[in-house]
Amino acid sequence: MVLLGSVVAFAIPKLNDFSDRGKVTEAYHLASESKLRLNEFYMLSGRFPSTETEIRSVTNSVFNQPDYVRAIVVENGSEHYDVVVKVYLESDAIDREHDSESFIFMAGTRPVTQGFGIEWQCGASNVENHLLPRDCSS
């Protein structure tokens, strides 16, 4: 019985971590999909989307948005980036240390020279680094 208790005590946190990692990875893929659409929008129009309809065109997924994703938001012209897409997670989506909002983001900077694509960085706020995909770090 003690052995079973030890296995359960070890397995439950690992299952929670596995579940959290899956949710964060799916949010990352939603942000990546929006990033691709932002790239396309920029290449076709020479600017980033600004109207609600344009923003919806890059944030609406062809897949159903999971219940644990609260919102997908596009912000233009921040201090460090030209455009940022954020995928906000519901407050109970993952285990976290703080009560602050959790989100995954893709942040883009316009090309410095003509002919080069948007430079993208990925990161997160209030999401532990070990939950993020390898090619995304905050």
DRENTOR-35475 format. One record per atom (N, C-alpha, C, O): x, y, z; residue in three letters; atom name. Coordinates in pm, 1 decimal, m for minus. Last residue first. Layout:
         xx         yy         zz   res   atom
          X          Y          Z   ALA     CA
...
This chain:
         xx         yy         zz   res   atom
     1084.7     3264.4    m2291.4   SER      N
     1052.7     3401.1    m2248.3   SER     CA
     1170.0     3464.5    m2177.8   SER      C
     1161.3     3579.4    m2134.6   SER      O
     1104.0     3079.6    m2592.3   SER      N
     1146.0     3101.3    m2453.9   SER     CA
     1117.4     3244.8    m2417.4   SER      C
     1124.8     3335.0    m2500.9   SER      O
     1064.4     2833.8    m2826.3   CYS      N
     1000.0     2952.0    m2769.0   CYS     CA
     1047.0     2965.9    m2624.4   CYS      C
     1031.0     2873.9    m2544.2   CYS      O
     1149.5     2591.5    m2914.0   ASP      N
     1184.8     2708.5    m2995.5   ASP     CA
     1116.2     2836.0    m2947.9   ASP      C
     1110.7     2934.9    m3021.0   ASP      O
     1041.5     2410.3    m2725.7   ARG      N
     1185.7     2441.0    m2726.8   ARG     CA
     1221.2     2566.5    m2804.6   ARG      C
     1312.4     2639.9    m2766.4   ARG      O
      734.0     2524.3    m2572.7   PRO      N
      808.2     2447.1    m2673.9   PRO     CA
      952.9     2495.7    m2681.3   PRO      C
      982.1     2610.1    m2646.6   PRO      O
      703.6     2561.6    m2213.9   LEU      N
      707.3     2618.2    m2348.6   LEU     CA
      776.0     2523.8    m2446.6   LEU      C
      867.0     2450.6    m2407.8   LEU      O
      739.8     2457.4    m1965.5   LEU      N
      615.5     2423.0    m2033.7   LEU     CA
      615.3     2468.6    m2179.1   LEU      C
      535.6     2419.8    m2259.2   LEU      O
      970.5     2565.6    m1864.5   HIS      N
      974.8     2422.7    m1901.5   HIS     CA
      846.2     2376.5    m1970.5   HIS      C
      843.3     2267.8    m2028.2   HIS      O
      896.7     2832.0    m1797.2   ASN      N
      973.9     2804.9    m1919.5   ASN     CA
      971.5     2658.8    m1960.4   ASN      C
      970.5     2629.3    m2079.9   ASN      O
      563.3     2893.3    m1689.0   GLU      N
      697.2     2841.0    m1660.2   GLU     CA
      767.2     2800.2    m1789.5   GLU      C
      706.3     2742.0    m1879.2   GLU      O
      405.4     3193.7    m1742.1   VAL      N
      407.0     3053.6    m1782.7   VAL     CA
      549.3     3004.6    m1759.0   VAL      C
      645.1     3067.4    m1804.0   VAL      O
      395.2     3470.4    m1725.2   ASN      N
      336.3     3390.9    m1617.8   ASN     CA
      313.3     3245.6    m1660.6   ASN      C
      215.2     3182.8    m1620.9   ASN      O
      419.1     3505.5    m2065.1   SER      N
      410.1     3578.1    m1938.3   SER     CA
      334.9     3490.1    m1839.8   SER      C
      225.2     3442.0    m1868.1   SER      O
      645.7     3416.3    m2327.5   ALA      N
      526.1     3396.7    m2246.0   ALA     CA
      533.8     3484.4    m2123.1   ALA      C
      640.6     3530.6    m2083.1   ALA      O
      751.6     3412.8    m2672.5   GLY      N
      773.3     3414.6    m2529.1   GLY     CA
      642.2     3394.5    m2456.4   GLY      C
      540.6     3360.0    m2516.7   GLY      O
      926.2     3460.8    m2978.3   CYS      N
      818.5     3398.4    m2902.6   CYS     CA
      853.0     3407.1    m2754.6   CYS      C
      970.2     3408.5    m2717.0   CYS      O
      980.0     3681.4    m3246.9   GLN      N
     1026.2     3624.1    m3120.2   GLN     CA
      904.8     3569.0    m3048.0   GLN      C
      795.0     3624.1    m3056.2   GLN      O
     1056.4     3745.0    m3589.2   TRP      N
      963.9     3704.9    m3483.5   TRP     CA
     1037.1     3651.6    m3361.8   TRP      C
     1140.9     3586.2    m3372.1   TRP      O
     1082.5     3973.3    m3846.6   GLU      N
     1159.3     3898.2    m3747.6   GLU     CA
     1068.4     3872.1    m3628.2   GLU      C
     1010.1     3965.0    m3572.3   GLU      O
      944.9     3951.7    m4169.1   ILE      N
      931.2     4001.3    m4032.6   ILE     CA
     1013.3     3912.1    m3940.0   ILE      C
     1013.0     3789.8    m3954.0   ILE      O
     1180.2     3913.0    m4445.6   GLY      N
     1055.3     3893.8    m4372.4   GLY     CA
     1059.7     3953.7    m4233.4   GLY      C
     1163.7     4000.0    m4186.6   GLY      O
     1328.1     4133.4    m4685.1   PHE      N
     1341.1     4037.0    m4576.4   PHE     CA
     1211.2     4031.4    m4498.1   PHE      C
     1140.6     4131.5    m4485.4   PHE      O
     1281.5     4332.9    m4869.2   GLY      N
     1296.6     4195.9    m4916.7   GLY     CA
     1312.7     4092.0    m4808.3   GLY      C
     1310.9     3972.5    m4837.6   GLY      O
     1462.1     4607.6    m4733.8   GLN      N
     1357.7     4558.8    m4823.0   GLN     CA
     1386.6     4414.2    m4861.3   GLN      C
     1501.8     4377.0    m4883.4   GLN      O
     1565.5     4600.1    m4390.8   THR      N
     1592.0     4619.2    m4533.1   THR     CA
     1480.3     4556.2    m4615.6   THR      C
     1413.3     4463.0    m4571.2   THR      O
     1434.0     4551.6    m4155.0   VAL      N
     1515.0     4673.1    m4165.3   VAL     CA
     1542.5     4705.3    m4311.4   VAL      C
     1542.9     4821.6    m4351.6   VAL      O
     1097.8     4434.4    m4117.7   PRO      N
     1233.5     4416.9    m4171.1   PRO     CA
     1304.9     4551.0    m4183.5   PRO      C
     1243.4     4651.8    m4218.3   PRO      O
      930.9     4477.7    m3802.8   ARG      N
      940.5     4497.3    m3948.1   ARG     CA
     1084.4     4477.4    m3994.1   ARG      C
     1179.4     4500.4    m3919.2   ARG      O
      892.2     4227.9    m3562.4   THR      N
      955.1     4354.2    m3596.2   THR     CA
      966.9     4362.3    m3747.7   THR      C
     1007.6     4266.3    m3813.1   THR      O
      659.3     4058.8    m3347.3   GLY      N
      726.0     4079.2    m3475.2   GLY     CA
      779.4     4220.1    m3492.8   GLY      C
      721.0     4317.6    m3445.5   GLY      O
      597.8     3807.9    m3112.4   ALA      N
      622.8     3950.6    m3133.3   ALA     CA
      706.2     3968.9    m3259.3   ALA      C
      809.5     3904.3    m3277.1   ALA      O
      373.1     3601.8    m2970.8   MET      N
      462.4     3609.3    m3086.2   MET     CA
      475.8     3758.0    m3116.3   MET      C
      376.6     3825.9    m3142.7   MET      O
      307.9     3466.3    m2643.0   PHE      N
      307.1     3572.6    m2743.7   PHE     CA
      405.9     3545.2    m2855.6   PHE      C
      506.5     3476.4    m2838.4   PHE      O
       80.6     3339.7    m2405.3   ILE      N
      190.7     3309.1    m2496.3   ILE     CA
      190.3     3421.5    m2599.1   ILE      C
       83.4     3467.8    m2638.8   ILE      O
      m13.6     3428.6    m2069.1   PHE      N
      m30.7     3429.4    m2213.6   PHE     CA
       98.2     3389.0    m2283.1   PHE      C
      208.0     3401.7    m2228.9   PHE      O
     m190.6     3480.0    m1771.0   SER      N
      m92.9     3398.7    m1843.0   SER     CA
     m120.6     3409.7    m1991.6   SER      C
     m235.2     3401.3    m2035.5   SER      O
     m228.5     3737.0    m1527.9   GLU      N
     m271.2     3671.3    m1650.9   GLU     CA
     m156.1     3592.5    m1712.7   GLU      C
      m40.1     3633.6    m1707.0   GLU      O
     m148.7     3660.8    m1181.2   SER      N
     m144.9     3743.8    m1301.9   SER     CA
     m192.5     3663.9    m1422.1   SER      C
     m196.6     3540.9    m1419.7   SER      O
     m123.0     3514.9     m954.2   ASP      N
     m258.8     3533.6    m1003.7   ASP     CA
     m263.0     3620.2    m1129.7   ASP      C
     m371.5     3649.9    m1179.7   ASP      O
      152.6     3278.1     m963.0   HIS      N
       94.6     3410.1     m940.5   HIS     CA
      m48.0     3414.9     m995.6   HIS      C
      m88.0     3329.0    m1074.1   HIS      O
      225.2     3013.7    m1025.9   GLU      N
      258.0     3067.3     m894.9   GLU     CA
      185.0     3197.5     m862.9   GLU      C
      157.9     3224.8     m746.0   GLU      O
        7.9     2770.8    m1177.8   ARG      N
      103.9     2882.0    m1181.4   ARG     CA
      117.6     2941.0    m1043.0   ARG      C
       33.5     2920.9     m955.4   ARG      O
     m132.8     2527.9    m1385.7   ASP      N
      m84.4     2560.1    m1251.8   ASP     CA
       18.5     2671.0    m1264.1   ASP      C
      106.0     2666.0    m1350.4   ASP      O
     m367.2     2643.9    m1634.4   ILE      N
     m242.7     2578.2    m1593.9   ILE     CA
     m211.8     2613.4    m1449.1   ILE      C
     m258.0     2714.8    m1396.7   ILE      O
     m632.4     2743.8    m1636.0   ALA      N
     m583.1     2657.3    m1744.2   ALA     CA
     m458.8     2578.9    m1703.1   ALA      C
     m447.0     2460.3    m1734.1   ALA      O
     m763.0     2923.9    m1477.5   ASP      N
     m743.6     2789.7    m1423.1   ASP     CA
     m684.0     2692.2    m1525.4   ASP      C
     m685.2     2571.1    m1503.3   ASP      O
     m778.3     3157.5    m1632.9   SER      N
     m707.2     3161.6    m1504.1   SER     CA
     m680.1     3022.5    m1446.4   SER      C
     m582.8     3005.2    m1373.1   SER      O
     m710.1     3094.9    m1981.0   GLU      N
     m803.2     3111.3    m1869.3   GLU     CA
     m726.1     3098.6    m1737.9   GLU      C
     m620.4     3035.7    m1733.4   GLU      O
     m455.4     3265.9    m2165.9   LEU      N
     m510.5     3143.2    m2109.2   LEU     CA
     m607.7     3177.2    m1997.2   LEU      C
     m589.9     3276.6    m1926.8   LEU      O
     m417.1     3449.1    m2464.3   TYR      N
     m441.6     3451.2    m2320.8   TYR     CA
     m507.1     3320.7    m2276.3   TYR      C
     m600.6     3271.5    m2339.3   TYR      O
     m190.7     3503.0    m2694.6   VAL      N
     m293.8     3403.0    m2669.2   VAL     CA
     m307.6     3392.8    m2517.6   VAL      C
     m221.9     3335.6    m2450.3   VAL      O
     m104.0     3783.6    m2885.3   LYS      N
     m103.9     3719.2    m2753.8   LYS     CA
     m220.6     3621.6    m2745.8   LYS      C
     m333.2     3652.9    m2784.7   LYS      O
      108.6     3928.4    m3115.3   VAL      N
      m12.7     3848.4    m3100.8   VAL     CA
        0.3     3772.9    m2968.9   VAL      C
      101.1     3707.1    m2943.2   VAL      O
      233.5     4242.3    m3195.0   VAL      N
      239.3     4131.5    m3099.0   VAL     CA
      104.9     4060.8    m3101.8   VAL      C
        0.0     4124.5    m3091.9   VAL      O
      440.4     4455.1    m3392.4   VAL      N
      313.2     4384.0    m3374.6   VAL     CA
      334.6     4268.5    m3276.6   VAL      C
      440.1     4205.2    m3275.6   VAL      O
      678.9     4584.1    m3350.0   ASP      N
      580.2     4647.6    m3436.7   ASP     CA
      442.2     4584.0    m3422.9   ASP      C
      340.0     4650.6    m3439.6   ASP      O
      831.3     4619.6    m3023.9   TYR      N
      790.9     4542.5    m3140.9   TYR     CA
      688.4     4620.7    m3222.7   TYR      C
      620.9     4710.5    m3172.2   TYR      O
      883.0     4784.8    m2807.0   HIS      N
      992.5     4704.2    m2860.6   HIS     CA
      960.2     4632.4    m2992.1   HIS      C
     1050.9     4589.5    m3063.5   HIS      O
      646.4     4928.9    m2753.3   GLU      N
      776.9     4994.0    m2737.7   GLU     CA
      889.3     4918.3    m2809.4   GLU      C
      979.9     4979.8    m2865.6   GLU      O
      408.0     4839.4    m3011.0   SER      N
      453.1     4848.0    m2872.2   SER     CA
      591.8     4912.4    m2869.4   SER      C
      646.8     4946.2    m2974.2   SER      O
      231.9     4827.2    m3258.7   GLY      N
      319.4     4935.3    m3215.3   GLY     CA
      349.4     4943.5    m3067.7   GLY      C
      319.3     5044.7    m3004.4   GLY      O
      m69.8     4647.1    m3197.9   ASN      N
       20.5     4714.5    m3290.9   ASN     CA
      106.2     4816.4    m3217.3   ASN      C
       59.6     4883.5    m3125.3   ASN      O
     m177.8     4334.2    m3093.3   GLU      N
     m144.8     4470.6    m3051.7   GLU     CA
      m43.4     4527.6    m3149.9   GLU      C
       57.0     4463.5    m3180.9   GLU      O
     m430.9     4099.0    m3096.7   VAL      N
     m321.7     4156.9    m3175.5   VAL     CA
     m303.2     4300.3    m3129.0   VAL      C
     m398.2     4378.5    m3125.1   VAL      O
     m532.2     3817.5    m2904.7   VAL      N
     m530.6     3962.1    m2922.8   VAL     CA
     m410.8     4001.9    m3007.9   VAL      C
     m302.2     3945.7    m2993.5   VAL      O
     m751.4     3576.5    m2809.7   ILE      N
     m633.7     3597.5    m2894.2   ILE     CA
     m638.8     3743.3    m2936.4   ILE      C
     m736.5     3788.1    m2996.3   ILE      O
     m867.0     3444.4    m2493.5   ALA      N
     m870.2     3541.0    m2603.8   ALA     CA
     m740.7     3534.8    m2683.2   ALA      C
     m635.9     3494.4    m2632.8   ALA      O
     m871.1     3208.6    m2338.7   ARG      N
     m967.0     3315.7    m2311.6   ARG     CA
     m979.5     3410.2    m2430.3   ARG      C
    m1090.1     3452.1    m2464.6   ARG      O
     m848.7     2872.2    m2364.5   VAL      N
     m798.3     2995.0    m2426.5   VAL     CA
     m905.3     3102.2    m2410.7   VAL      C
    m1016.2     3088.7    m2462.4   VAL      O
     m981.8     2654.2    m2268.0   TYR      N
     m885.3     2717.4    m2178.0   TYR     CA
     m817.2     2839.6    m2239.2   TYR      C
     m736.1     2904.3    m2172.9   TYR      O
    m1135.5     2556.5    m2477.7   ASP      N
    m1202.5     2622.7    m2365.5   ASP     CA
    m1105.8     2699.1    m2276.2   ASP      C
    m1144.2     2798.7    m2214.9   ASP      O
     m983.8     2623.2    m2802.0   PRO      N
    m1003.5     2542.8    m2680.7   PRO     CA
    m1067.1     2624.8    m2568.1   PRO      C
    m1053.9     2747.1    m2564.1   PRO      O
    m1146.0     2704.4    m3098.7   GLN      N
    m1061.5     2757.2    m2992.2   GLN     CA
    m1087.4     2676.0    m2865.2   GLN      C
    m1202.8     2661.6    m2824.8   GLN      O
    m1145.2     2485.3    m3371.3   ASN      N
    m1218.7     2542.4    m3259.7   ASN     CA
    m1121.2     2588.6    m3152.8   ASN      C
    m1025.0     2518.8    m3120.9   ASN      O
     m948.9     2589.5    m3654.0   PHE      N
     m985.7     2491.9    m3552.2   PHE     CA
    m1068.7     2561.4    m3444.8   PHE      C
    m1062.2     2683.5    m3430.0   PHE      O
     m883.9     2806.1    m3789.3   VAL      N
     m967.7     2711.8    m3861.8   VAL     CA
    m1014.3     2600.7    m3768.5   VAL      C
    m1107.6     2526.8    m3800.1   VAL      O
     m904.8     3101.5    m3586.1   SER      N
     m842.8     2975.0    m3623.1   SER     CA
     m939.3     2890.9    m3705.4   SER      C
    m1061.1     2903.3    m3692.4   SER      O
     m865.8     3440.7    m3607.3   ASN      N
     m962.7     3331.0    m3610.6   ASN     CA
     m896.0     3205.6    m3662.7   ASN      C
     m837.7     3205.1    m3771.1   ASN      O
     m663.0     3625.3    m3643.9   THR      N
     m669.7     3554.0    m3516.0   THR     CA
     m771.9     3441.8    m3513.2   THR      C
     m765.9     3355.7    m3425.4   THR      O
     m684.2     3747.6    m3889.6   VAL      N
     m557.4     3681.4    m3856.9   VAL     CA
     m562.7     3602.1    m3726.7   VAL      C
     m474.9     3519.5    m3701.9   VAL      O
     m941.9     3848.1    m3890.4   SER      N
     m899.9     3762.8    m4002.5   SER     CA
     m768.1     3691.6    m3973.6   SER      C
     m743.4     3584.4    m4028.9   SER      O
     m949.4     4016.9    m3671.2   ARG      N
    m1020.3     3888.5    m3663.0   ARG     CA
     m974.3     3793.9    m3774.2   ARG      C
     m968.5     3672.7    m3753.7   ARG      O
     m811.3     4230.6    m3786.3   ILE      N
     m750.7     4157.0    m3675.0   ILE     CA
     m817.0     4020.1    m3659.8   ILE      C
     m749.3     3919.6    m3638.2   ILE      O
     m998.3     4315.0    m3976.5   GLU      N
     m865.4     4269.3    m4019.2   GLU     CA
     m799.3     4185.8    m3910.2   GLU      C
     m738.5     4082.6    m3938.5   GLU      O
    m1209.5     4388.5    m3804.8   THR      N
    m1229.3     4284.8    m3906.3   THR     CA
    m1095.9     4228.4    m3952.5   THR      C
    m1081.5     4106.9    m3966.3   THR      O
    m1092.0     4597.5    m3657.1   GLU      N
    m1139.5     4476.7    m3588.7   GLU     CA
    m1156.8     4361.2    m3687.4   GLU      C
    m1121.9     4247.4    m3655.7   GLU      O
     m799.0     4728.4    m3822.4   THR      N
     m942.0     4729.1    m3791.3   THR     CA
     m979.4     4597.1    m3724.1   THR      C
     m906.8     4498.2    m3733.8   THR      O
     m531.6     4665.6    m3865.6   SER      N
     m565.1     4769.0    m3767.7   SER     CA
     m713.5     4770.9    m3731.5   SER      C
     m749.4     4811.1    m3620.8   SER      O
     m256.0     4456.2    m3959.8   PRO      N
     m399.6     4480.4    m3949.0   PRO     CA
     m431.1     4582.4    m3839.9   PRO      C
     m366.0     4585.5    m3735.5   PRO      O
       37.5     4623.1    m4091.0   PHE      N
      m25.9     4524.6    m4004.9   PHE     CA
     m174.7     4554.8    m3992.3   PHE      C
     m215.5     4669.2    m4012.4   PHE      O
      145.5     4661.1    m4435.6   ARG      N
      114.2     4711.7    m4301.7   ARG     CA
       55.2     4597.2    m4219.3   ARG      C
       27.0     4489.2    m4271.3   ARG      O
      160.5     4563.3    m4690.4   GLY      N
      268.3     4651.6    m4645.5   GLY     CA
      242.8     4714.5    m4509.3   GLY      C
      310.3     4810.3    m4471.3   GLY      O
      m18.2     4377.8    m4793.3   SER      N
      m63.8     4516.1    m4777.5   SER     CA
       45.0     4614.0    m4734.2   SER      C
       24.5     4735.2    m4740.4   SER      O
      111.4     4131.2    m4824.0   LEU      N
       14.4     4173.6    m4924.4   LEU     CA
      m20.0     4322.2    m4915.7   LEU      C
      m47.8     4385.8    m5017.3   LEU      O
      277.8     4112.6    m4603.5   MET      N
      337.1     4101.9    m4736.5   MET     CA
      241.5     4151.2    m4844.5   MET      C
      285.1     4206.8    m4945.3   MET      O
       90.3     4131.9    m4393.3   TYR      N
      193.0     4235.0    m4410.5   TYR     CA
      251.9     4231.7    m4552.2   TYR      C
      273.1     4336.4    m4613.3   TYR      O
      m57.3     3895.9    m4430.6   PHE      N
     m124.5     4025.4    m4436.2   PHE     CA
      m23.2     4136.4    m4463.2   PHE      C
      m47.3     4224.4    m4545.8   PHE      O
      148.3     3706.0    m4388.7   GLU      N
       80.4     3714.9    m4517.5   GLU     CA
       12.4     3850.6    m4534.2   GLU      C
       23.2     3913.1    m4639.7   GLU      O
      209.7     3759.4    m4118.8   ASN      N
      312.2     3767.5    m4224.0   ASN     CA
      248.1     3788.0    m4360.0   ASN      C
      288.1     3875.6    m4436.7   ASN      O
      m37.1     3699.0    m4003.3   LEU      N
       15.2     3836.6    m3995.8   LEU     CA
      123.4     3858.1    m4100.8   LEU      C
      128.1     3963.2    m4164.7   LEU      O
      m45.1     3425.2    m4052.0   ARG      N
     m145.1     3510.9    m4116.0   ARG     CA
     m102.9     3657.9    m4112.2   ARG      C
     m129.5     3732.8    m4206.2   ARG      O
      167.0     3345.0    m3888.6   LEU      N
      171.2     3318.7    m4033.1   LEU     CA
       73.2     3408.0    m4108.3   LEU      C
      104.8     3460.2    m4215.2   LEU      O
       64.2     3426.1    m3639.7   LYS      N
      188.9     3484.2    m3691.1   LYS     CA
      198.8     3464.3    m3841.5   LYS      C
      235.1     3556.8    m3914.1   LYS      O
     m150.5     3253.7    m3610.5   SER      N
     m176.5     3397.5    m3626.5   SER     CA
      m53.7     3468.1    m3683.1   SER      C
      m66.2     3559.3    m3764.9   SER      O
       m2.8     3019.3    m3577.6   GLU      N
      m95.0     3031.2    m3690.3   GLU     CA
     m127.6     3178.0    m3717.1   GLU      C
     m131.7     3221.3    m3832.3   GLU      O
      127.8     3080.6    m3338.5   SER      N
      205.9     3058.8    m3461.1   SER     CA
      118.9     3071.4    m3584.8   SER      C
      161.6     3127.7    m3685.7   SER      O
      m87.2     3086.9    m3162.1   ALA      N
       m9.1     3209.1    m3183.7   ALA     CA
       71.9     3197.7    m3312.4   ALA      C
       83.5     3294.7    m3387.2   ALA      O
     m160.7     2816.7    m3179.9   LEU      N
     m257.5     2919.8    m3218.8   LEU     CA
     m185.4     3052.0    m3246.8   LEU      C
     m217.9     3121.3    m3343.3   LEU      O
       73.2     2703.4    m3076.3   HIS      N
       37.2     2678.0    m3215.7   HIS     CA
      m68.5     2776.7    m3265.6   HIS      C
      m65.5     2816.0    m3382.2   HIS      O
       58.8     2796.8    m2811.2   TYR      N
      172.8     2835.0    m2895.2   TYR     CA
      138.6     2814.9    m3043.5   TYR      C
      171.3     2899.6    m3126.7   TYR      O
     m165.9     2656.7    m2729.0   ALA      N
     m172.2     2803.1    m2734.0   ALA     CA
      m59.4     2856.8    m2822.4   ALA      C
      m79.5     2951.0    m2899.1   ALA      O
      m53.2     2398.7    m2737.9   GLU      N
     m164.1     2432.8    m2828.5   GLU     CA
     m180.7     2584.3    m2839.6   GLU      C
     m206.8     2635.3    m2948.6   GLU      O
      139.0     2426.6    m2536.6   THR      N
      180.8     2396.5    m2673.5   THR     CA
       69.9     2430.1    m2772.6   THR      C
       96.8     2484.3    m2879.8   THR      O
      m24.4     2464.6    m2314.8   VAL      N
       67.0     2572.1    m2355.3   VAL     CA
      112.1     2550.3    m2499.7   VAL      C
      122.1     2646.0    m2576.5   VAL      O
     m151.4     2213.9    m2307.3   LYS      N
     m230.5     2336.1    m2323.8   LYS     CA
     m143.1     2451.6    m2372.7   LYS      C
     m183.0     2527.3    m2461.2   LYS      O
       68.9     2042.7    m2266.7   GLY      N
      m16.1     2027.7    m2384.6   GLY     CA
      m97.3     2153.2    m2412.1   GLY      C
     m110.7     2194.5    m2527.2   GLY      O
      158.6     2131.5    m2016.8   ARG      N
      246.4     2144.2    m2133.6   ARG     CA
      165.8     2132.4    m2263.7   ARG      C
      192.4     2204.5    m2359.8   ARG      O
      m57.4     2055.5    m1855.3   ASP      N
      m22.9     2197.4    m1870.5   ASP     CA
       63.1     2219.2    m1994.8   ASP      C
       42.0     2315.0    m2069.2   ASP      O
      m35.1     1773.9    m1879.6   SER      N
     m156.5     1843.2    m1923.7   SER     CA
     m128.4     1991.9    m1948.3   SER      C
     m170.5     2047.4    m2049.8   SER      O
      216.5     1735.3    m1761.8   PHE      N
      192.0     1690.8    m1898.7   PHE     CA
       70.5     1762.1    m1957.5   PHE      C
       73.5     1805.6    m2072.7   PHE      O
      164.4     1830.1    m1504.7   ASP      N
      265.9     1895.7    m1586.8   ASP     CA
      246.3     1860.6    m1733.7   ASP      C
      258.2     1947.2    m1820.4   ASP      O
      m23.5     1640.2    m1422.1   ASN      N
      m60.3     1782.1    m1429.2   ASN     CA
       35.7     1858.1    m1518.7   ASN      C
       m6.3     1941.0    m1599.4   ASN      O
      140.3     1411.8    m1429.7   LEU      N
       23.0     1420.0    m1516.7   LEU     CA
      m23.3     1564.5    m1531.6   LEU      C
      m58.6     1607.0    m1641.6   LEU      O
      325.3     1479.0    m1230.7   LYS      N
      372.5     1458.0    m1368.1   LYS     CA
      256.0     1465.8    m1466.5   LYS      C
      271.3     1520.8    m1575.6   LYS      O
      162.5     1485.8     m999.2   PRO      N
      226.0     1609.4    m1048.8   PRO     CA
      275.6     1596.2    m1193.2   PRO      C
      268.5     1692.4    m1269.7   PRO      O
       85.3     1201.3    m1004.3   ILE      N
      m12.1     1310.3    m1017.0   ILE     CA
       53.9     1440.4    m1062.5   ILE      C
        5.2     1501.4    m1157.6   ILE      O
      315.9     1035.9     m958.4   ALA      N
      250.2     1040.5    m1088.9   ALA     CA
      158.0     1160.9    m1105.8   ALA      C
      153.7     1218.1    m1214.7   ALA      O
      398.7     1051.8     m691.3   PHE      N
      491.9     1089.0     m797.6   PHE     CA
      418.7     1114.6     m929.3   PHE      C
      455.7     1205.4    m1003.8   PHE      O
      177.4      964.7     m552.7   ALA      N
      236.5     1094.0     m516.0   ALA     CA
      333.3     1142.7     m622.8   ALA      C
      348.0     1263.3     m642.4   ALA      O
      148.2      711.1     m669.4   VAL      N
       46.0      813.5     m691.0   VAL     CA
      102.4      951.9     m661.0   VAL      C
       77.8     1046.3     m736.1   VAL      O
      377.7      585.2     m566.9   VAL      N
      359.4      596.6     m711.6   VAL     CA
      258.6      707.4     m743.1   VAL      C
      281.2      788.2     m833.2   VAL      O
      325.2      597.8     m292.5   SER      N
      444.1      664.7     m347.2   SER     CA
      430.2      686.5     m497.3   SER      C
      466.1      792.2     m549.1   SER      O
       97.2      438.0     m274.4   GLY      N
       90.9      579.1     m235.2   GLY     CA
      207.3      657.7     m291.0   GLY      C
      190.5      772.3     m332.6   GLY      O
      209.3      192.3     m350.2   LEU      N
      105.5      253.1     m432.9   LEU     CA
       91.9      401.9     m402.2   LEU      C
       76.8      483.1     m493.5   LEU      O
      380.0      151.7     m132.2   LEU      N
      436.1      164.2     m266.4   LEU     CA
      334.9      231.2     m360.3   LEU      C
      371.7      317.1     m440.4   LEU      O
      199.0      120.8       73.1   VAL      N
      290.6      234.6       77.1   VAL     CA
      349.6      259.1      m61.1   VAL      C
      367.3      373.7     m102.3   VAL      O
       82.2     m119.1        0.0   MET      N
        0.0        0.0        0.0   MET     CA
       87.1      126.1        0.0   MET      C
       53.7      225.5      m64.5   MET      O
